[in-house]
């Protein structure tokens, strides 16, 4: 049962009440304060100070200072008048219980509102950071495009100038040739006549050859049509080697995933059209990952998942980011979700299943859960049995489990 503090002091003016509560050796970190317009509680175990105020105060403008072994409260009055007492004089326990319950409920609502406001502020900051990053990238793309356009215009101008020079040189040569012909007509006429005679002979000879070839050709055969039909296939494997029901189920799930779009996000109305596209966000996350911005990549993949929770690539790629950030349990969770979505197992999703298995196996191994990690690597080897890197990593894990390799920093990725 708490010990009630009775050696407090208080003073007042027409507009303000000042209360001083001794803390009896308690530190500021160990003091719990609840303050509303008609209730004040200071709890520092095993001591308790509780005041059911005589008149309402302005809680929003109230202040408290804790230090030097005392807690000092400044409570502005709602009505400017002198109080007869600090606390109400009633001894009715039910009334006090109601005031206390109402004060605790008000305090809880106030804390909840503050938490919500902080969460909204963090969300706004994340959104602003994402928008700023996309704006900078757009400016960079525009700058590169301007450079390309300028280079293209320069090249086009140089090509047009070269063509003009060639045309001018050809015209000049033609003018020189015409001038020479006009100056020496007798020397050019016999040559021109001989050239025409040679051309006539060549044309006549070609005509004779065509007639002989035409006479030697057999008559054309009768034509006909051969009907050819092909089995429609989406997957590269032959129909006789494929599992048609599983492949059709996979295609159906992929189509449903592309159509699925969450419409319950409040942030959706603030996003641009391209930002509502999970595929665009995936490309955005891939670019951030390649640039080493793993936190930015996680944010892009997470927004894509909130828009569409049925795309396995978003979970698998976010698992890769968590591996880089050493969030190993989250990497296991995302890889498992990706594997759940990569069903049924068909050739079209084989590579994606291998990546998800390897990422989850790597996370297990870094958590020193080598048996679980080996299961994932062996499952990946069943899909790609000739992958030398997988074979090498799986053998390292077996050696660790069997004790033939030390565990002093050996990692499997």
C-alpha positions in Angstrom: 0.0 0.0 0.0 1.5 3.4 -1.0 2.5 6.0 1.6 0.7 9.3 1.0 2.8 12.5 0.9 1.4 15.1 3.3 4.4 17.5 3.6 3.7 19.3 0.3 3.3 23.1 0.0 1.2 25.2 -2.3 0.6 28.9 -3.1 -1.7 30.7 -5.4 -2.6 33.9 -7.1 -5.8 34.9 -8.9 -4.7 33.1 -12.0 -2.2 30.4 -11.0 -1.6 27.6 -8.4 1.9 26.5 -7.5 2.4 23.1 -5.8 5.7 21.8 -4.5 6.0 18.0 -3.7 9.2 16.6 -2.0 10.4 13.5 -3.8 12.1 12.0 -0.7 15.3 10.9 -2.6 13.6 9.6 -5.8 15.2 10.4 -9.1 13.4 12.1 -12.0 13.3 8.9 -14.0 11.4 7.1 -11.3 8.6 9.7 -11.0 5.2 9.0 -12.7 3.0 12.1 -13.2 -0.7 12.2 -14.2 -2.2 15.7 -14.7 -5.7 16.7 -15.9 -7.9 19.7 -15.3 -9.2 18.5 -12.0 -6.7 15.8 -10.9 -3.0 15.6 -10.1 -1.0 12.5 -9.2 2.7 12.1 -8.5 3.8 8.5 -7.8 7.4 7.6 -6.8 7.2 4.2 -5.1 6.5 3.7 -2.3 5.2 7.3 -2.0 2.1 8.8 -3.6 0.8 12.3 -3.8 -2.8 12.7 -5.1 -4.8 15.9 -5.4 -8.5 16.3 -6.3 -8.3 20.0 -7.3 -10.8 22.5 -5.9 -11.4 24.1 -9.3 -10.5 23.1 -12.9 -7.2 24.2 -14.3 -5.9 24.7 -17.8 -4.1 21.4 -18.4 -2.7 22.4 -21.8 -0.8 25.3 -20.3 0.2 23.5 -17.1 3.9 22.7 -16.5 6.0 20.6 -14.2 9.7 20.8 -13.2 11.3 17.8 -11.5 14.8 18.2 -10.0 16.8 18.9 -6.9 14.6 16.5 -4.9 11.3 18.3 -5.5 8.6 18.4 -8.2 7.2 21.9 -8.8 3.8 22.3 -10.7 2.5 25.5 -12.2 -1.3 25.2 -12.9 -3.1 28.1 -14.6 -6.6 28.5 -13.3 -9.5 28.5 -15.7 -11.4 31.0 -13.6 -9.5 33.9 -12.1 -10.4 33.8 -8.4 -8.8 32.7 -5.1 -9.4 29.1 -4.0 -10.6 28.4 -0.5 -8.7 25.1 -0.5 -6.3 23.2 -2.8 -8.4 20.1 -2.9 -12.1 19.3 -2.7 -13.3 18.8 0.9 -15.5 15.8 0.3 -14.6 12.4 1.7 -16.9 10.5 -0.7 -14.8 7.6 -2.1 -17.1 7.1 -5.0 -16.7 10.7 -6.2 -12.9 10.4 -5.9 -13.0 7.1 -7.7 -14.9 8.6 -10.6 -12.5 11.6 -10.8 -9.5 9.3 -10.8 -11.0 7.0 -13.5 -11.9 10.0 -15.6 -8.4 11.5 -15.3 -6.7 8.2 -16.2 -9.0 7.8 -19.2 -8.1 11.4 -20.3 -4.4 10.7 -19.8 -4.6 7.6 -21.9 -6.5 9.3 -24.7 -3.9 12.1 -24.6 -1.0 9.6 -24.9 -2.8 7.8 -27.7 -3.2 11.0 -29.6 0.4 11.9 -29.1 1.5 8.5 -30.4 -0.8 8.8 -33.4 0.6 12.3 -34.2 4.2 11.0 -34.0 3.3 8.1 -36.3 1.8 10.4 -38.8 4.8 12.7 -38.6 7.2 9.7 -39.2 5.0 8.6 -42.2 5.1 12.1 -43.6 8.9 12.3 -43.2 9.3 8.9 -45.0 7.0 10.1 -47.7 8.9 13.3 -48.1 12.2 11.5 -48.2 10.9 9.1 -50.9 9.5 12.0 -52.9 12.8 14.0 -52.6 14.8 11.0 -53.7 12.5 10.4 -56.7 12.7 14.1 -57.6 16.5 14.1 -57.5 16.5 11.0 -59.7 14.1 12.6 -62.1 16.3 15.7 -62.3 19.3 13.5 -63.0 17.4 11.7 -65.8 16.3 15.0 -67.3 19.9 16.2 -67.2 21.2 13.1 -69.0 18.4 13.4 -71.5 19.3 17.0 -72.2 22.9 16.0 -72.7 21.8 13.3 -75.2 19.5 15.7 -77.0 22.4 18.3 -77.3 24.8 15.6 -78.6 22.1 14.4 -81.0 21.6 17.9 -82.3 25.3 18.5 -82.7 25.7 15.2 -84.6 22.8 16.0 -86.8 24.2 19.5 -87.6 27.6 18.0 -88.4 26.0 15.4 -90.7 24.0 18.0 -92.5 27.1 20.2 -93.0 29.0 17.1 -94.4 26.2 16.3 -96.8 26.1 19.9 -98.0 29.8 19.9 -98.6 29.6 16.6 -100.5 26.7 18.1 -102.6 28.7 21.3 -103.3 31.8 19.3 -104.3 29.7 17.1 -106.7 28.1 20.1 -108.3 31.5 21.8 -108.7 32.9 18.6 -110.3 30.0 18.4 -112.7 30.4 22.0 -113.6 34.1 21.4 -114.4 33.2 18.4 -116.5 30.6 20.4 -118.5 33.1 23.2 -119.0 35.7 20.7 -120.4 33.1 19.2 -122.7 32.1 22.6 -124.0 35.8 23.6 -124.6 36.7 20.2 -126.3 33.5 18.8 -128.0 35.4 16.8 -130.6 37.3 14.7 -128.0 34.3 13.7 -126.1 31.9 12.8 -128.9 33.6 9.7 -130.2 34.1 8.4 -126.6 30.4 8.9 -125.9 29.4 7.2 -129.2 31.6 4.2 -128.4 30.2 4.0 -124.9 26.6 3.9 -126.2 27.5 1.1 -128.7 29.0 -1.0 -125.9 25.9 -0.5 -123.7 23.6 -1.6 -126.6 25.7 -4.8 -127.2 25.6 -5.6 -123.5 21.8 -5.2 -123.3 21.3 -7.4 -126.4 23.6 -10.1 -124.9 21.7 -10.1 -121.6 18.4 -10.4 -123.4 19.7 -13.4 -125.3 20.9 -15.1 -122.1 17.5 -14.7 -120.4 15.7 -16.2 -123.4 18.0 -19.3 -123.3 17.5 -19.7 -119.5 13.7 -19.4 -119.8 13.6 -22.0 -122.6 15.5 -24.5 -120.4 13.3 -24.1 -117.2 10.7 -26.9 -116.6 7.0 -26.0 -116.2 5.9 -25.0 -112.6 4.4 -27.7 -110.4 0.9 -27.6 -109.2 0.5 -25.7 -105.9 -1.3 -26.9 -102.7 -1.7 -26.2 -99.0 -0.3 -28.2 -96.1 -2.1 -27.4 -92.8 0.2 -27.1 -89.8 -1.0 -26.6 -86.2 1.0 -25.8 -83.1 0.2 -26.4 -79.4 -0.1 -23.0 -77.7 2.7 -22.9 -75.0 3.7 -20.2 -72.5 6.5 -22.2 -71.0 9.7 -23.1 -72.9 9.5 -26.8 -72.1 7.8 -29.2 -74.5 4.2 -30.2 -73.7 5.1 -33.8 -73.2 7.6 -32.8 -70.5 5.4 -30.3 -68.7 2.8 -30.5 -65.9 -0.1 -28.7 -67.5 -2.4 -28.4 -64.5 0.3 -26.9 -62.3 1.4 -24.5 -65.0 -2.1 -23.3 -65.6 -2.6 -22.8 -61.9 0.7 -20.7 -61.8 -0.4 -18.5 -64.7 -3.8 -18.0 -63.1 -2.2 -17.0 -59.8 0.1 -14.6 -61.5 -2.8 -12.9 -63.4 -4.8 -12.6 -60.2 -1.7 -11.1 -58.5 -1.3 -8.5 -61.2 -5.0 -7.5 -60.9 -4.9 -7.4 -57.1 -4.6 -3.9 -55.7 -5.2 -2.7 -52.2 -7.8 0.1 -52.2 -7.8 0.6 -48.4 -4.6 2.6 -48.1 -5.2 6.1 -47.0 -1.8 7.1 -48.6 -3.0 5.9 -52.0 -4.8 9.1 -52.8 -1.6 11.1 -52.2 0.6 9.0 -54.6 1.3 9.7 -58.2 0.1 7.3 -60.8 3.5 5.6 -61.3 3.9 5.3 -57.5 0.8 3.1 -57.4 2.4 0.6 -59.6 4.0 -2.3 -57.7 6.2 -3.1 -60.7 7.6 0.4 -60.7 8.2 0.3 -57.0 10.0 -3.1 -57.5 12.3 -1.5 -60.1 12.8 1.4 -57.7 13.8 -0.9 -54.9 16.2 -2.9 -57.3 17.9 0.3 -58.2 18.3 1.4 -54.5 19.7 -2.1 -53.7 22.3 -1.9 -56.5 23.3 1.5 -55.2 23.8 0.2 -51.7 20.7 2.1 -50.3 19.2 -1.0 -48.5 16.9 1.1 -46.3 15.5 2.9 -49.3 15.0 -0.4 -51.1 13.1 -1.9 -48.1 10.8 1.2 -48.1 10.1 0.8 -51.8 9.4 -3.0 -51.6 7.3 -2.4 -48.5 5.1 0.1 -50.2 4.8 -2.3 -53.2 3.7 -5.1 -50.8 1.1 -2.8 -49.2 -0.3 -2.2 -52.7 -0.2 -5.8 -53.8 0.5 -8.6 -51.3 0.6 -11.4 -53.9 3.8 -10.7 -55.8 6.6 -13.0 -54.5 9.4 -11.0 -56.0 8.7 -8.1 -53.6 9.0 -10.4 -50.6 12.1 -12.2 -51.9 13.9 -9.0 -52.8 13.1 -7.4 -49.4 14.5 -10.5 -47.8 17.8 -9.8 -49.6 17.8 -6.3 -48.2 17.1 -7.6 -44.6 20.2 -9.9 -45.1 22.3 -6.9 -45.9 20.9 -5.0 -42.9 21.3 -8.1 -40.6 17.6 -8.3 -39.9 17.9 -12.0 -40.1 14.5 -13.0 -38.6 12.7 -10.6 -41.1 14.7 -12.2 -43.9 13.5 -15.6 -42.9 9.9 -14.3 -42.7 10.0 -12.6 -46.1 11.7 -15.6 -47.8 9.1 -18.0 -46.4 6.3 -15.7 -47.7 7.8 -15.6 -51.1 8.1 -19.5 -51.2 4.4 -19.7 -50.1 3.5 -17.5 -53.1 5.8 -19.4 -55.6 3.4 -22.3 -55.9 2.8 -24.6 -57.7 6.4 -25.4 -58.5 6.9 -25.0 -62.3 9.8 -24.2 -64.6 8.8 -20.5 -64.9 9.4 -19.9 -61.2 12.3 -22.2 -60.7 14.9 -19.4 -60.5 12.8 -17.4 -58.1 12.4 -20.4 -55.8 16.2 -21.0 -55.8 16.8 -17.4 -54.8 14.2 -17.5 -52.0 15.6 -20.8 -50.7 19.2 -19.5 -50.7 18.3 -16.3 -48.9 16.3 -18.1 -46.2 19.1 -20.7 -45.9 21.7 -17.9 -45.5 19.6 -16.2 -42.8 19.3 -19.5 -40.9 23.1 -20.1 -41.1 23.9 -16.6 -39.8 21.4 -17.4 -36.9 23.5 -20.5 -36.4 20.5 -22.7 -37.3 22.7 -24.8 -39.6 20.3 -27.8 -40.0 17.5 -25.6 -41.2 19.9 -23.7 -43.5 21.1 -27.0 -45.0 17.6 -28.1 -45.8 17.0 -24.9 -47.8 20.3 -25.3 -49.7 19.6 -28.9 -50.5 16.1 -28.0 -51.7 17.7 -25.3 -54.0 20.2 -28.0 -55.3 17.2 -30.2 -56.3 16.1 -27.4 -58.6 19.6 -26.5 -59.9 21.7 -29.7 -59.3 24.6 -28.4 -61.4 25.1 -25.1 -59.5 28.7 -25.2 -58.3 28.3 -22.3 -55.8 25.3 -24.0 -54.2 27.2 -27.3 -54.0 30.2 -25.5 -52.3 28.0 -23.7 -49.8 26.1 -26.8 -48.9 29.3 -28.7 -48.3 30.5 -25.9 -46.0 27.3 -26.2 -43.9 27.7 -30.0 -43.7 31.2 -29.6 -42.5 30.1 -27.2 -39.8 27.3 -29.6 -38.7 29.7 -32.5 -38.6 32.3 -30.5 -36.7 35.0 -30.9 -39.3 35.0 -27.1 -40.0 35.4 -24.5 -37.2 32.7 -22.0 -36.5 35.1 -19.1 -36.1 33.6 -16.6 -38.5 32.6 -19.1 -41.3 29.6 -17.6 -43.1 27.4 -18.9 -46.0 25.7 -16.5 -48.3 
